[in-house]
Amino acid sequence: MTDAASLARGVSAAITQAVRLHPGPLAEPVRRHALHVVADTVGVSLGGGRTPEMTHLRATRLPDGEATVLAAGAGRSTAEEAAFLNATAGSFLELDEGMRPTGHPGMHIVPAALAAAEVAHRSGAELLTSVVAGYEVAARLLTAFRLTPPTHPHGHLAGVGAAVAVALLLDEDPHAVAAIAATTPTVPVWNACYEGATARNTAMGLAAQNALRAVRLHRAGFRGSPESVGALFGQVTGQVVAADALTAELDPANPAVLRNYFKRHSACALTHGAVDAVLSLPPVPVDEISAVEVRTVANNLKLDRQAAPNDLSSRFSLPYAVAATLLARASQVSTFDYRPPVAELARRVSVTVDPALEAQWPHHSPTQVVVHAGQRLEASVTDPHGYHHDPLTADELREKFLALAGEPGPQLWDRLVELDRETDVAQLLAPLRGA
């Protein structure tokens, strides 16, 4: 199944499988995990929303509407605008959840679904099952296709999942809406991350916005191209590597959302194994470090580069992430901001592929760090903490949320992790609008 027509049938099968999850009920482990995906995504968006760029963007005249903009006291806008702003904000800090081989479904899907559920006055349970269904579609697409560098995973395949979630909430045909979203994707490249081009942060926002616009276009009589996914990602910007992922039988007790990861370091996920390894080492006097070796999997070589002097580029440099952690002995949002002393240490960090580690990808993402500082210090991790083999606890996720959300964080967290008890999602974010 590699031609566009066959792949179109596969994408349709993936959607048909996924919509079985809506309107539920969800198995309890799935429900609990999905609630954390929604809450974590909202928290990450709130944190990113305090950056200067997002503050200035919200200060422009926003169109009136009924969907909440995720910033304290920011009020409301149209569903399309709120989804764009909220998903864009969620890209700034590099703390949004994700999945392997490569993708970040949550920040594409949750802002779009949340805005749709608000304006349609859907229940929290309907919102939750639509997110799980959309995530299933996104995960199957991201597994079936391998992107060809320098194609970046934001803005497109997960946006098809967002369109499915929105269609379910707005009582439209998910196949037709997904086809429109697939016809009009955003396809960014890694170069923007390396340069520190912050316009790159809009890719997930554009995909979330596109999911809602796809419904509007569908209602106006527009038609999408079911073959667009296979043609673009199977022939132009990627290749088919696991077509059977599209048609695999769904186990409702084990949907793809259960195999995500949550991030705890404010940097690209490809750095997280090395950061965890460094944090497990004893403190090392920086002036004694002569060299640092990072041995990892080939996928992480995307970040084998020195950072440009800005806070986005520094989050996409594996040598910089290692150096920043060695210097800070901690992992906070500010740890990965650009600073010249960190950049100087990063030049002593080398990255290589270890065949024994590579053999474990993508089931695991092992990394080994060796620090030469008069003595040899070595640490290894099989997966970063937060991956589903070693998940973050509910307490760890709450702590992360509170650090990012500010006021009224505790009240908002409590509502989000019980959102499926809400009869009208329009009331869910009231604490935030009143802050």
SELO-525073 format. One line per 3 residues: number of its first residue (from 1); for each residue x, y, z of N, C-alpha, C. Coordinates in steps of 0.2 Angstrom, whole numbers, plus 5000, padded with zeros to 4 digits. Example, Ala and Ser with C-alpha at 12.3 -4.5 7.8 and 13.67 -1.06 7.14 Angstrom:
SELO-525073
1 = 5066/4972/5039/5062/4978/5039/5066/4984/5039 | 5064/4989/5035/5068/4995/5036/5064/5000/5039
END
This chain:
SELO-525073
1 = 5004/4994/5000/5000/5000/5000/5004/5006/5000 | 5007/5008/4994/5011/5014/4994/5009/5019/4989 | 5004/5018/4984/5001/5023/4980/4996/5027/4983
4 = 4995/5033/4981/4991/5038/4984/4984/5035/4985 | 4981/5032/4980/4974/5030/4981/4973/5024/4987 | 4978/5020/4987/4978/5015/4992/4979/5018/4999
7 = 4984/5023/4999/4985/5026/5006/4979/5030/5008 | 4975/5033/5003/4969/5036/5005/4964/5032/5008 | 4964/5025/5006/4959/5020/5009/4962/5019/5016
10 = 4968/5019/5017/4971/5017/5023/4970/5023/5028 | 4970/5029/5026/4969/5035/5030/4961/5035/5032 | 4957/5033/5028/4950/5032/5029/4949/5027/5034
13 = 4952/5021/5034/4952/5016/5039/4954/5018/5045 | 4959/5022/5046/4962/5024/5052/4956/5029/5055 | 4953/5033/5052/4948/5037/5054/4942/5033/5057
16 = 4940/5028/5053/4934/5024/5055/4936/5020/5061 | 4942/5018/5062/4944/5015/5068/4944/5019/5074 | 4946/5025/5073/4947/5030/5079/4940/5033/5081
19 = 4936/5034/5077/4929/5037/5079/4925/5032/5083 | 4927/5026/5083/4924/5021/5088/4925/5023/5095 | 4930/5027/5097/4932/5029/5103/4927/5035/5106
22 = 4923/5038/5101/4919/5043/5103/4911/5041/5101 | 4907/5042/5106/4907/5046/5112/4909/5043/5119 | 4912/5037/5118/4914/5033/5124/4909/5028/5126
25 = 4909/5026/5132/4914/5028/5138/4921/5025/5137 | 4926/5029/5140/4933/5027/5139/4934/5022/5145 | 4939/5017/5144/4941/5013/5149/4945/5018/5155
28 = 4944/5016/5161/4947/5020/5166/4954/5022/5165 | 4959/5018/5164/4966/5020/5163/4966/5025/5157 | 4962/5024/5152/4963/5029/5146/4960/5035/5148
31 = 4954/5035/5151/4951/5041/5154/4956/5046/5158 | 4959/5042/5163/4963/5046/5167/4969/5049/5164 | 4972/5045/5159/4978/5047/5155/4976/5053/5151
34 = 4971/5052/5147/4968/5057/5143/4967/5064/5146 | 4964/5064/5152/4963/5070/5156/4970/5073/5157 | 4975/5069/5159/4982/5072/5160/4984/5075/5153
37 = 4983/5072/5148/4985/5075/5141/4982/5082/5140 | 4976/5082/5142/4972/5089/5141/4975/5094/5146 | 4975/5092/5152/4978/5097/5157/4985/5099/5156
40 = 4989/5094/5154/4996/5096/5153/4997/5101/5147 | 4993/5100/5142/4993/5104/5136/4990/5111/5137 | 4985/5112/5141/4983/5118/5143/4988/5122/5147
43 = 4991/5118/5152/4997/5121/5156/5003/5124/5152 | 5005/5120/5147/5010/5122/5143/5008/5128/5139 | 5002/5128/5136/5000/5134/5132/5000/5140/5137
46 = 4998/5139/5143/4998/5145/5148/5005/5148/5149 | 5009/5143/5150/5016/5145/5151/5019/5149/5145 | 5018/5146/5139/5021/5149/5133/5017/5156/5131
49 = 5011/5157/5134/5007/5163/5133/5010/5169/5136 | 5015/5168/5141/5017/5174/5144/5024/5176/5141 | 5026/5173/5135/5032/5176/5132/5030/5182/5128
52 = 5035/5187/5127/5034/5193/5124/5030/5193/5118 | 5032/5188/5113/5028/5188/5107/5021/5187/5108 | 5019/5182/5112/5012/5180/5113/5008/5186/5116
55 = 5011/5189/5121/5008/5195/5124/5007/5200/5119 | 5012/5202/5115/5011/5207/5110/5005/5205/5105 | 5005/5199/5103/5000/5196/5098/4993/5197/5101
58 = 4992/5195/5107/4986/5196/5110/4984/5203/5111 | 4988/5207/5111/4987/5215/5112/4984/5218/5106 | 4985/5214/5100/4981/5217/5094/4974/5215/5095
61 = 4970/5219/5091/4963/5218/5091/4961/5211/5089 | 4958/5207/5094/4955/5200/5092/4948/5200/5090 | 4946/5196/5085/4939/5196/5084/4935/5193/5090
64 = 4929/5196/5090/4925/5193/5096/4922/5186/5095 | 4921/5183/5100/4919/5176/5100/4918/5173/5106 | 4917/5166/5107/4915/5163/5113/4920/5158/5115
67 = 4926/5157/5112/4931/5153/5114/4936/5156/5118 | 4939/5153/5123/4943/5156/5128/4950/5156/5125 | 4954/5162/5126/4961/5162/5125/4964/5160/5131
70 = 4969/5156/5131/4972/5153/5137/4978/5158/5139 | 4976/5163/5143/4980/5168/5146/4976/5171/5151 | 4978/5172/5157/4974/5175/5163/4971/5182/5161
73 = 4964/5182/5161/4961/5188/5159/4961/5190/5152 | 4963/5185/5148/4963/5187/5141/4956/5187/5137 | 4951/5184/5140/4945/5184/5137/4944/5179/5132
76 = 4940/5181/5127/4938/5176/5122/4939/5179/5115 | 4938/5174/5110/4939/5176/5103/4935/5171/5099 | 4935/5171/5093/4932/5165/5089/4936/5159/5090
79 = 4933/5153/5088/4936/5147/5089/4942/5146/5085 | 4942/5149/5079/4948/5148/5075/4954/5152/5078 | 4952/5158/5080/4958/5163/5083/4960/5160/5089
82 = 4956/5158/5094/4958/5155/5100/4962/5149/5099 | 4960/5144/5095/4964/5138/5093/4971/5140/5091 | 4971/5145/5086/4978/5147/5084/4982/5150/5089
85 = 4980/5155/5093/4984/5158/5098/4986/5153/5104 | 4981/5148/5106/4983/5143/5111/4988/5138/5109 | 4987/5136/5103/4992/5131/5100/4999/5134/5099
88 = 4999/5140/5096/5005/5144/5095/5009/5145/5102 | 5005/5147/5107/5008/5148/5113/5011/5142/5116 | 5008/5136/5115/5011/5130/5117/5017/5127/5114
91 = 5019/5131/5109/5025/5129/5105/5032/5132/5108 | 5031/5138/5111/5036/5142/5113/5041/5138/5118 | 5039/5135/5123/5043/5132/5128/5046/5125/5127
94 = 5044/5122/5122/5046/5115/5120/5044/5111/5126 | 5038/5111/5129/5036/5107/5134/5030/5103/5133 | 5028/5103/5127/5022/5100/5125/5023/5092/5124
97 = 5018/5088/5126/5019/5081/5125/5020/5079/5118 | 5021/5072/5117/5023/5070/5111/5023/5062/5111 | 5024/5059/5105/5025/5052/5104/5030/5051/5099
100 = 5032/5044/5099/5037/5042/5094/5034/5038/5089 | 5037/5038/5083/5043/5040/5081/5044/5048/5082 | 5040/5052/5079/5041/5059/5079/5034/5063/5079
103 = 5032/5066/5084/5026/5070/5083/5023/5073/5090 | 5019/5078/5089/5016/5081/5095/5009/5082/5094 | 5005/5077/5095/4998/5077/5093/4994/5082/5098
106 = 4996/5082/5104/4992/5085/5109/4991/5092/5108 | 4996/5096/5106/4996/5103/5105/4992/5105/5099 | 4992/5100/5094/4988/5101/5088/4980/5100/5090
109 = 4979/5095/5094/4972/5093/5094/4968/5097/5100 | 4971/5097/5106/4968/5100/5112/4965/5107/5111 | 4970/5112/5108/4967/5118/5107/4961/5119/5102
112 = 4962/5115/5097/4956/5115/5092/4950/5112/5095 | 4950/5106/5098/4945/5103/5101/4942/5107/5107 | 4946/5110/5111/4943/5114/5116/4939/5120/5114
115 = 4942/5123/5109/4938/5129/5106/4931/5127/5103 | 4932/5121/5099/4925/5118/5096/4920/5116/5101 | 4923/5113/5107/4918/5111/5112/4915/5117/5116
118 = 4919/5122/5117/4916/5128/5120/4911/5131/5116 | 4912/5133/5110/4907/5136/5106/4901/5132/5104 | 4902/5125/5104/4896/5121/5103/4893/5119/5110
121 = 4895/5121/5115/4893/5119/5122/4892/5111/5123 | 4898/5108/5121/4898/5101/5122/4900/5099/5129 | 4899/5093/5131/4901/5091/5138/4908/5089/5138
124 = 4911/5089/5144/4918/5087/5145/4919/5080/5143 | 4915/5076/5143/4916/5069/5141/4916/5069/5134 | 4912/5072/5130/4913/5073/5123/4919/5076/5121
127 = 4921/5081/5124/4928/5084/5122/4933/5079/5123 | 4933/5075/5129/4939/5070/5130/4939/5065/5125 | 4933/5062/5123/4933/5056/5119/4935/5059/5112
130 = 4933/5065/5110/4936/5068/5103/4943/5068/5103 | 4946/5070/5109/4953/5071/5109/4957/5064/5108 | 4954/5059/5111/4957/5053/5111/4956/5050/5104
133 = 4951/5051/5101/4950/5049/5094/4954/5053/5089 | 4955/5059/5090/4959/5063/5085/4967/5061/5086 | 4968/5060/5093/4975/5057/5094/4977/5051/5091
136 = 4972/5046/5091/4973/5040/5087/4974/5041/5080 | 4971/5045/5077/4972/5046/5069/4979/5049/5068 | 4981/5054/5072/4987/5058/5072/4993/5053/5073
139 = 4992/5048/5078/4997/5044/5080/4998/5038/5074 | 4993/5036/5071/4993/5031/5066/4997/5034/5060 | 4995/5041/5058/4998/5044/5052/5006/5045/5054
142 = 5007/5047/5060/5014/5049/5061/5018/5042/5062 | 5015/5037/5063/5019/5030/5063/5019/5028/5055 | 5014/5029/5051/5014/5026/5045/5019/5029/5040
145 = 5020/5036/5041/5025/5040/5037/5031/5042/5041 | 5037/5041/5037/5043/5044/5040/5045/5050/5036 | 5045/5056/5040/5047/5062/5036/5054/5063/5034
148 = 5055/5065/5028/5061/5066/5025/5064/5073/5027 | 5070/5073/5031/5073/5079/5033/5074/5084/5027 | 5073/5090/5028/5072/5094/5034/5065/5095/5036
151 = 5060/5091/5033/5053/5092/5035/5052/5091/5043 | 5049/5095/5046/5047/5095/5053/5040/5093/5054 | 5039/5089/5060/5033/5086/5061/5027/5091/5063
154 = 5028/5097/5064/5022/5101/5066/5018/5103/5060 | 5012/5104/5061/5008/5108/5056/5004/5104/5051 | 5004/5097/5051/5001/5093/5046/4998/5087/5048
157 = 5001/5081/5049/4998/5075/5050/4994/5075/5057 | 4997/5078/5062/4993/5079/5068/4987/5083/5067 | 4988/5088/5063/4982/5092/5061/4976/5089/5058
160 = 4978/5083/5055/4972/5079/5052/4968/5076/5058 | 4972/5074/5063/4969/5071/5069/4965/5077/5073 | 4967/5083/5073/4963/5088/5075/4957/5089/5072
163 = 4957/5089/5065/4951/5090/5061/4946/5084/5063 | 4948/5078/5064/4944/5073/5066/4940/5075/5073 | 4944/5077/5077/4941/5079/5084/4936/5084/5083
166 = 4938/5089/5080/4933/5095/5079/4927/5093/5075 | 4927/5089/5070/4922/5086/5066/4917/5082/5071 | 4920/5078/5075/4916/5074/5080/4912/5079/5085
169 = 4915/5084/5087/4912/5089/5092/4906/5093/5088 | 4907/5094/5082/4903/5099/5078/4898/5095/5074 | 4897/5088/5075/4893/5084/5071/4893/5084/5064
172 = 4900/5084/5061/4901/5084/5054/4905/5078/5052 | 4905/5076/5046/4908/5070/5044/4916/5070/5045 | 4918/5066/5049/4926/5067/5050/4930/5065/5044
175 = 4928/5061/5040/4931/5059/5034/4932/5065/5029 | 4926/5069/5028/4926/5074/5024/4930/5080/5027 | 4930/5081/5033/4933/5087/5036/4941/5086/5037
178 = 4942/5079/5038/4949/5077/5038/4953/5078/5031 | 4949/5077/5026/4952/5077/5019/4953/5085/5017 | 4949/5089/5020/4950/5096/5019/4956/5098/5022
181 = 4957/5096/5029/4963/5098/5033/4969/5095/5029 | 4969/5089/5027/4974/5086/5024/4976/5089/5017 | 4972/5093/5014/4973/5096/5008/4976/5103/5009
184 = 4976/5106/5015/4979/5112/5016/4983/5113/5022 | 4989/5108/5022/4993/5108/5028/4998/5114/5028 | 5001/5115/5034/5007/5118/5035/5013/5114/5035
187 = 5018/5115/5031/5024/5110/5031/5030/5114/5032 | 5032/5115/5039/5038/5118/5040/5045/5114/5040 | 5050/5117/5041/5057/5113/5040/5061/5114/5047
190 = 5065/5110/5048/5069/5110/5054/5074/5117/5055 | 5076/5119/5049/5080/5125/5048/5078/5131/5053 | 5071/5132/5053/5068/5137/5057/5070/5136/5064
193 = 5070/5130/5066/5071/5129/5073/5079/5130/5075 | 5083/5128/5070/5090/5129/5071/5092/5137/5071 | 5089/5141/5067/5090/5148/5066/5087/5152/5072
196 = 5082/5149/5075/5078/5152/5080/5073/5157/5077 | 5070/5155/5072/5064/5159/5069/5058/5157/5072 | 5056/5162/5076/5050/5161/5081/5043/5160/5077
199 = 5043/5163/5071/5037/5162/5067/5036/5154/5066 | 5041/5150/5067/5040/5143/5067/5035/5140/5072 | 5035/5144/5077/5030/5142/5083/5023/5142/5081
202 = 5021/5146/5075/5014/5146/5073/5012/5140/5070 | 5016/5135/5068/5014/5129/5064/5009/5125/5067 | 5009/5124/5074/5004/5120/5077/4998/5124/5077
205 = 4999/5131/5078/4993/5135/5079/4989/5135/5072 | 4993/5136/5067/4990/5136/5060/4986/5129/5059 | 4989/5123/5061/4985/5117/5060/4979/5117/5065
208 = 4979/5119/5071/4973/5119/5075/4968/5124/5072 | 4970/5129/5069/4965/5134/5066/4962/5131/5060 | 4967/5127/5056/4965/5124/5050/4959/5119/5051
211 = 4960/5115/5057/4955/5110/5058/4948/5113/5059 | 4948/5119/5062/4941/5122/5063/4939/5125/5056 | 4944/5128/5053/4942/5131/5046/4939/5125/5041
214 = 4942/5119/5042/4940/5114/5038/4933/5113/5039 | 4930/5113/5045/4923/5112/5046/4919/5118/5042 | 4921/5124/5043/4918/5129/5039/4918/5128/5032
217 = 4923/5126/5029/4924/5125/5022/4919/5119/5020 | 4919/5114/5024/4915/5108/5022/4908/5111/5022 | 4905/5115/5027/4899/5117/5027/4897/5121/5021
220 = 4902/5125/5018/4901/5129/5013/4901/5125/5006 | 4903/5119/5006/4902/5115/5000/4909/5113/4997 | 4915/5115/5001/4921/5113/4998/4923/5106/4999
223 = 4927/5103/4995/4929/5096/4996/4936/5095/4996 | 4938/5091/5000/4946/5089/5001/4948/5084/4997 | 4955/5083/4997/4958/5077/4993/4960/5072/4997
226 = 4956/5066/4997/4958/5060/5002/4965/5058/5000 | 4968/5059/4994/4974/5057/4992/4980/5061/4994 | 4978/5067/4997/4984/5072/4998/4989/5069/5003
229 = 4987/5066/5008/4991/5063/5013/4996/5059/5010 | 4994/5054/5006/4999/5049/5003/5003/5052/4998 | 5001/5057/4994/5005/5060/4989/5010/5064/4992
232 = 5008/5068/4997/5013/5073/5000/5018/5069/5005 | 5015/5065/5009/5020/5062/5014/5023/5055/5012 | 5020/5053/5007/5023/5046/5005/5027/5047/4999
235 = 5027/5053/4995/5031/5054/4989/5035/5060/4989 | 5033/5066/4993/5037/5072/4992/5041/5074/4999 | 5037/5074/5004/5041/5076/5011/5042/5070/5015
238 = 5041/5064/5013/5042/5058/5017/5041/5051/5013 | 5041/5046/5017/5040/5039/5014/5036/5035/5018 | 5032/5030/5015/5028/5025/5019/5033/5020/5022
241 = 5032/5019/5029/5037/5014/5032/5032/5009/5036 | 5026/5011/5037/5022/5006/5041/5015/5007/5039 | 5013/5006/5033/5006/5007/5031/5001/5003/5035
244 = 5003/4997/5038/4998/4993/5042/4996/4997/5048 | 5000/5002/5050/4998/5006/5056/4991/5010/5055 | 4990/5011/5048/4983/5014/5047/4977/5010/5048
247 = 4978/5004/5046/4972/4999/5046/4972/4994/5052 | 4977/4995/5056/4977/4990/5062/4970/4990/5066 | 4968/4985/5069/4962/4985/5073/4963/4988/5079
250 = 4958/4992/5081/4959/4996/5087/4957/4992/5093 | 4961/4993/5098/4959/4990/5105/4957/4996/5109 | 4951/4997/5111/4949/5003/5114/4952/5003/5121
253 = 4954/4998/5124/4958/4998/5130/4965/5000/5130 | 4967/5001/5123/4975/5002/5123/4976/5007/5116 | 4972/5013/5116/4973/5017/5111/4980/5021/5111
256 = 4982/5024/5106/4989/5027/5105/4990/5032/5110 | 4985/5036/5113/4987/5041/5118/4990/5038/5124 | 4989/5032/5126/4993/5029/5131/5000/5028/5130
259 = 5002/5029/5124/5009/5028/5123/5013/5034/5121 | 5010/5040/5124/5014/5046/5123/5019/5047/5128 | 5022/5053/5128/5027/5055/5133/5025/5062/5135
262 = 5027/5063/5141/5026/5070/5144/5033/5073/5145 | 5034/5079/5144/5041/5082/5144/5041/5086/5151 | 5047/5086/5153/5049/5090/5159/5055/5094/5158
265 = 5058/5094/5152/5063/5099/5151/5061/5103/5145 | 5063/5110/5146/5061/5115/5141/5065/5115/5135 | 5065/5110/5132/5070/5109/5126/5067/5103/5121
268 = 5069/5103/5115/5067/5098/5110/5067/5091/5114 | 5062/5087/5113/5062/5080/5116/5068/5076/5114 | 5072/5077/5109/5078/5073/5107/5084/5075/5111
271 = 5083/5080/5116/5088/5081/5120/5087/5078/5127 | 5081/5075/5128/5079/5074/5135/5083/5068/5138 | 5085/5063/5134/5089/5057/5137/5095/5060/5140
274 = 5099/5064/5136/5105/5066/5138/5105/5071/5144 | 5099/5075/5144/5098/5079/5150/5097/5075/5156 | 5093/5070/5156/5092/5065/5162/5098/5062/5164
277 = 5102/5060/5159/5109/5057/5161/5113/5061/5164 | 5114/5068/5162/5118/5073/5165/5115/5074/5173 | 5109/5074/5173/5106/5076/5180/5108/5070/5185
280 = 5109/5064/5182/5111/5058/5187/5118/5058/5189 | 5122/5062/5186/5129/5063/5188/5130/5067/5194 | 5136/5066/5197/5138/5070/5203/5140/5077/5200
283 = 5140/5082/5204/5142/5089/5201/5149/5089/5199 | 5150/5092/5193/5157/5092/5190/5159/5099/5189 | 5165/5101/5192/5168/5108/5191/5169/5109/5183
286 = 5165/5114/5181/5165/5116/5174/5172/5117/5171 | 5176/5120/5175/5183/5122/5172/5187/5116/5172 | 5185/5110/5174/5189/5104/5174/5187/5100/5168
289 = 5181/5101/5165/5179/5097/5159/5183/5099/5153 | 5186/5093/5150/5189/5094/5144/5185/5092/5138 | 5181/5087/5139/5177/5085/5134/5170/5081/5137
292 = 5165/5081/5133/5159/5077/5134/5157/5073/5128 | 5156/5067/5129/5154/5063/5123/5146/5061/5125 | 5142/5062/5120/5135/5059/5120/5134/5054/5114
295 = 5133/5048/5117/5131/5042/5112/5124/5041/5112 | 5121/5041/5106/5114/5040/5106/5111/5037/5100 | 5105/5038/5098/5102/5036/5092/5102/5041/5086
298 = 5102/5038/5080/5103/5042/5074/5098/5048/5074 | 5092/5047/5076/5086/5052/5076/5089/5058/5079 | 5093/5057/5084/5095/5063/5088/5100/5067/5085
301 = 5103/5065/5080/5108/5069/5076/5105/5075/5073 | 5099/5075/5073/5096/5081/5070/5098/5087/5074 | 5100/5086/5081/5101/5091/5085/5109/5092/5087
304 = 5113/5088/5083/5120/5089/5083/5123/5095/5080 | 5122/5100/5083/5124/5107/5081/5124/5112/5086 | 5128/5117/5085/5129/5122/5090/5123/5128/5089
307 = 5121/5130/5095/5115/5135/5095/5117/5142/5092 | 5113/5145/5088/5113/5152/5087/5111/5156/5093 | 5113/5162/5094/5112/5166/5100/5105/5168/5101
310 = 5101/5163/5102/5094/5165/5104/5091/5159/5108 | 5085/5160/5111/5082/5155/5116/5078/5150/5112 | 5077/5151/5106/5074/5145/5102/5079/5140/5099
313 = 5084/5143/5096/5089/5139/5094/5093/5135/5099 | 5094/5138/5105/5097/5134/5110/5093/5128/5113 | 5086/5128/5111/5082/5122/5113/5083/5117/5108
316 = 5086/5118/5103/5087/5113/5097/5094/5112/5096 | 5098/5112/5101/5105/5110/5101/5106/5105/5106 | 5108/5099/5105/5110/5093/5110/5116/5095/5114
319 = 5121/5098/5110/5127/5100/5114/5125/5106/5119 | 5121/5110/5117/5119/5116/5122/5115/5113/5128 | 5110/5109/5126/5106/5106/5132/5111/5102/5137
322 = 5116/5098/5135/5120/5095/5139/5124/5100/5143 | 5127/5105/5140/5131/5110/5143/5127/5114/5148 | 5121/5116/5146/5116/5120/5151/5115/5116/5157
325 = 5114/5109/5156/5112/5105/5162/5118/5104/5167 | 5124/5103/5164/5130/5103/5167/5131/5109/5172 | 5130/5115/5169/5131/5121/5172/5126/5122/5178
328 = 5120/5121/5176/5114/5123/5181/5113/5118/5186 | 5115/5111/5184/5113/5106/5189/5106/5106/5191 | 5102/5108/5186/5094/5108/5187/5091/5109/5180
331 = 5084/5108/5180/5081/5109/5173/5075/5113/5175 | 5075/5119/5173/5070/5124/5174/5069/5127/5167 | 5064/5131/5166/5062/5134/5159/5068/5138/5157
334 = 5071/5142/5162/5076/5147/5160/5083/5143/5159 | 5084/5137/5161/5090/5133/5160/5092/5133/5153 | 5087/5133/5149/5089/5131/5141/5089/5138/5137
337 = 5088/5144/5141/5089/5150/5137/5096/5151/5135 | 5097/5155/5130/5104/5156/5127/5108/5160/5132 | 5114/5158/5134/5119/5161/5137/5126/5160/5135
340 = 5130/5165/5134/5137/5163/5131/5141/5158/5135 | 5141/5158/5141/5145/5153/5145/5143/5146/5143 | 5137/5145/5142/5134/5139/5141/5136/5137/5133
343 = 5136/5142/5129/5138/5140/5122/5145/5138/5122 | 5149/5142/5126/5156/5140/5126/5158/5133/5128 | 5154/5131/5133/5155/5124/5136/5152/5119/5130
346 = 5147/5121/5127/5144/5116/5122/5149/5114/5116 | 5154/5119/5115/5158/5117/5110/5163/5111/5112 | 5163/5109/5118/5167/5103/5120/5163/5097/5120
349 = 5156/5097/5118/5152/5092/5118/5152/5089/5111 | 5153/5082/5110/5152/5079/5104/5147/5074/5104 | 5144/5072/5098/5138/5068/5098/5139/5062/5093
352 = 5138/5056/5094/5139/5051/5090/5134/5046/5090 | 5133/5041/5085/5128/5036/5085/5131/5030/5088 | 5128/5026/5092/5131/5020/5095/5126/5014/5092
355 = 5129/5010/5088/5124/5005/5085/5120/5001/5089 | 5123/4999/5095/5119/4995/5100/5113/4999/5103 | 5114/5006/5103/5108/5010/5105/5103/5011/5100
358 = 5106/5012/5094/5102/5013/5088/5097/5007/5087 | 5099/5001/5088/5095/4995/5088/5089/4995/5092 | 5089/4999/5097/5083/5000/5102/5078/5005/5099
361 = 5079/5009/5095/5075/5014/5092/5069/5011/5087 | 5063/5014/5088/5060/5019/5092/5057/5016/5098 | 5057/5010/5099/5054/5007/5105/5057/5011/5112
364 = 5064/5012/5111/5067/5016/5117/5071/5021/5113 | 5073/5026/5117/5078/5031/5115/5084/5032/5119 | 5088/5027/5119/5094/5027/5124/5099/5032/5123
367 = 5102/5034/5128/5108/5039/5127/5113/5038/5133 | 5119/5039/5131/5124/5038/5136/5128/5045/5136 | 5130/5047/5141/5134/5053/5142/5141/5052/5146
370 = 5146/5053/5143/5153/5052/5146/5156/5059/5147 | 5158/5061/5153/5161/5067/5155/5168/5066/5157 | 5173/5069/5153/5180/5069/5155/5182/5075/5159
373 = 5183/5074/5165/5185/5080/5169/5190/5078/5174 | 5196/5076/5172/5201/5073/5176/5200/5066/5178 | 5193/5064/5178/5191/5057/5179/5185/5056/5174
376 = 5184/5050/5173/5178/5048/5168/5172/5047/5172 | 5167/5051/5170/5160/5050/5173/5155/5048/5168 | 5151/5043/5169/5147/5041/5164/5140/5039/5167
379 = 5135/5041/5163/5128/5039/5165/5124/5037/5158 | 5119/5033/5159/5115/5031/5153/5108/5031/5155 | 5104/5032/5151/5096/5031/5152/5094/5027/5146
382 = 5089/5023/5147/5085/5020/5142/5080/5024/5138 | 5076/5027/5142/5071/5032/5140/5071/5038/5145 | 5070/5044/5142/5069/5050/5147/5063/5048/5152
385 = 5064/5051/5158/5058/5051/5162/5052/5055/5160 | 5046/5051/5159/5041/5054/5156/5038/5050/5150 | 5043/5046/5147/5040/5042/5142/5036/5036/5145
388 = 5032/5033/5141/5027/5029/5144/5030/5023/5148 | 5036/5021/5146/5040/5016/5150/5041/5018/5157 | 5042/5025/5158/5044/5028/5164/5040/5034/5165
391 = 5034/5033/5166/5029/5039/5166/5030/5044/5172 | 5028/5050/5170/5028/5055/5176/5022/5053/5180 | 5022/5055/5186/5017/5053/5191/5012/5059/5190
394 = 5006/5058/5193/5001/5063/5193/5003/5069/5197 | 5007/5068/5203/5010/5073/5207/5015/5077/5203 | 5019/5074/5199/5024/5077/5194/5020/5081/5189
397 = 5015/5079/5186/5012/5083/5181/5008/5089/5184 | 5005/5088/5190/5002/5094/5193/5007/5099/5195 | 5013/5097/5198/5019/5102/5199/5021/5105/5193
400 = 5021/5102/5187/5023/5105/5181/5018/5110/5179 | 5011/5108/5180/5006/5113/5178/5006/5119/5182 | 5007/5118/5188/5006/5124/5193/5012/5129/5191
403 = 5018/5126/5190/5024/5130/5188/5022/5134/5182 | 5019/5132/5177/5017/5135/5171/5011/5139/5171 | 5006/5137/5175/5000/5141/5174/4999/5147/5178
406 = 5003/5147/5184/5002/5153/5188/4995/5153/5191 | 4992/5159/5192/4986/5159/5195/4980/5159/5190 | 4975/5156/5191/4973/5152/5196/4974/5144/5195
409 = 4980/5143/5195/4983/5136/5194/4979/5130/5197 | 4979/5130/5204/4977/5125/5208/4969/5123/5206 | 4965/5129/5206/4958/5128/5204/4957/5125/5197
412 = 4961/5128/5193/4961/5126/5186/4963/5118/5185 | 4968/5116/5188/4970/5109/5188/4965/5105/5190 | 4962/5106/5196/4956/5102/5198/4951/5101/5193
415 = 4949/5107/5190/4943/5106/5185/4945/5102/5179 | 4952/5103/5177/4954/5100/5171/4954/5092/5172 | 4957/5090/5177/4957/5083/5178/4951/5079/5180
418 = 4945/5083/5180/4938/5081/5181/4934/5083/5176 | 4937/5085/5170/4933/5089/5165/4927/5085/5162 | 4928/5078/5162/4923/5074/5159/4917/5074/5163
421 = 4917/5077/5169/4911/5078/5173/4907/5085/5172 | 4910/5089/5168/4907/5095/5166/4902/5094/5161 | 4896/5097/5162/4891/5097/5157/4891/5101/5151
424 = 4895/5107/5152/4896/5112/5147/4903/5114/5147 | 4907/5113/5142/4914/5115/5142/4915/5122/5142 | 4909/5126/5140/4910/5133/5140/4911/5136/5147
427 = 4909/5132/5152/4910/5134/5159/4917/5132/5162 | 4921/5127/5158/4927/5124/5161/4932/5129/5163 | 4933/5134/5159/4939/5139/5160/4937/5145/5163
430 = 4931/5145/5166/4929/5151/5169/4934/5154/5174 | 4937/5150/5178/4942/5153/5183/4948/5157/5179 | 4950/5154/5173/4955/5158/5170/4952/5165/5167
433 = 4946/5165/5165/4944/5171/5162/4943/5176/5167 | 4942/5174/5173/4941/5179/5179/4947/5181/5182 | 4953/5178/5180/4959/5179/5184/4961/5186/5182
END
